[in-house]
């Protein structure tokens, strides 16, 4: 392989590792779609700061560069 091909390959692989953090509202919507597709009739998703998380088993996502978490709770 020539140097140019290697450089392009490394830049492509490296760019995925440095992808921008996902905004919380966007991630929350993606999670809601998956929950609704699973047929869960009643649930709550809440965006909270990391220090407000009381039960790590309820965390279903991390967003805003890891500064916030999305908490899931099934109702009823």
PyMOL commands that set and color helices and strands:
alter all, ss='L'
color gray80, all
select helices_A, chain A and resi 3-17+24-37+50-52+56-58+64-66
alter helices_A, ss='H'
color red, helices_A
select strands_A, chain A and resi 43-49+59-63+68-74
alter strands_A, ss='S'
color yellow, strands_A
deselect
rebuild
show_as cartoon
